[in-house]
Amino acid sequence: MDHGPDDASTDLIRWTFRTDPTFATEIEDHLDGLGADVLVRDRTHFQVTWEEPMHSLDDAIEAIWSINGVPFDVTQEEFHRLGLHHLQHAEDEGARDAA
């Protein structure tokens, strides 16, 4: 079966969002407990990443909205590995012989 770009499994999810600083620590702890890598700036700006997420992201969003008390916008980016290549410079045969 041929797999196109839409069929690739998700290797990384990244969320970015802003929240009420009052609940920042609780939200950070919750996401950390789910195995996410969490970066928080100014107690309001979150950047959350998961490598190969295996749990329900909808449930995670609902949980942090509940902690915050009101929903907020979350930007979700999905990254798919379509190929991994190691590229090396090949010396020119003539230049290698002259050296």
C-alpha positions in Angstrom: 0.0 0.0 0.0 1.3 3.4 -0.9 1.3 6.0 1.9 0.9 9.7 1.0 1.8 12.6 3.2 -1.6 12.6 4.8 -1.2 8.9 5.8 2.1 9.5 7.8 2.0 8.9 11.5 2.5 12.0 13.7 6.0 12.2 15.1 5.6 15.4 17.0 2.8 17.7 18.2 3.4 21.3 19.3 0.9 23.4 21.1 1.2 27.1 21.7 -1.2 29.1 23.9 -1.6 31.8 26.5 -3.4 31.3 29.8 -4.2 32.9 33.1 -1.0 33.1 35.1 -2.9 32.1 38.2 -3.2 28.5 36.9 0.1 28.3 35.0 1.8 26.0 37.5 -1.1 23.6 37.7 -1.4 23.5 33.9 2.3 22.9 33.5 2.3 20.1 36.1 -0.7 18.5 34.5 0.9 18.5 31.0 4.2 17.4 32.4 2.4 14.4 34.1 1.1 13.4 30.6 4.7 13.3 29.3 4.8 16.5 27.5 7.8 18.9 27.3 6.5 22.2 28.6 8.1 25.6 28.2 6.5 28.5 30.0 7.4 32.2 29.6 6.1 35.0 31.7 3.8 32.5 33.4 1.3 33.0 30.5 3.0 31.8 27.2 3.1 28.0 26.8 4.9 25.9 24.2 4.1 22.3 24.7 5.6 19.4 22.6 5.0 15.7 22.5 7.1 13.2 20.6 4.9 10.4 19.1 1.8 11.2 21.3 0.0 8.1 22.4 -2.9 9.6 24.4 -6.0 11.6 23.6 -5.0 15.2 22.9 -8.7 16.2 23.0 -8.9 15.0 26.6 -5.7 16.9 27.5 -7.1 20.1 26.0 -10.4 19.7 27.9 -8.4 19.1 31.1 -6.3 22.3 30.9 -9.4 24.3 29.9 -11.0 22.9 33.0 -8.0 23.9 35.2 -8.1 27.4 33.7 -11.8 27.8 34.3 -12.5 29.0 30.7 -11.4 27.7 27.3 -8.7 29.5 25.4 -7.3 29.3 21.9 -4.6 26.6 21.3 -2.6 26.4 18.1 -1.7 22.8 17.3 1.0 21.9 14.8 1.6 18.3 13.7 5.0 17.2 12.3 5.4 14.0 10.2 8.7 12.4 9.4 8.5 11.5 5.7 12.2 10.7 5.3 15.4 10.9 7.3 18.6 11.1 5.2 22.2 11.6 6.1 24.0 13.6 3.4 27.7 13.8 3.1 30.0 15.8 0.8 31.6 13.6 -1.8 35.1 14.8 -2.8 35.8 15.2 -6.5 37.9 12.3 -7.8 40.4 14.6 -9.4 40.8 16.8 -6.3 41.3 13.7 -4.1 44.0 12.3 -6.5 45.8 15.6 -6.5 46.0 15.8 -2.7 
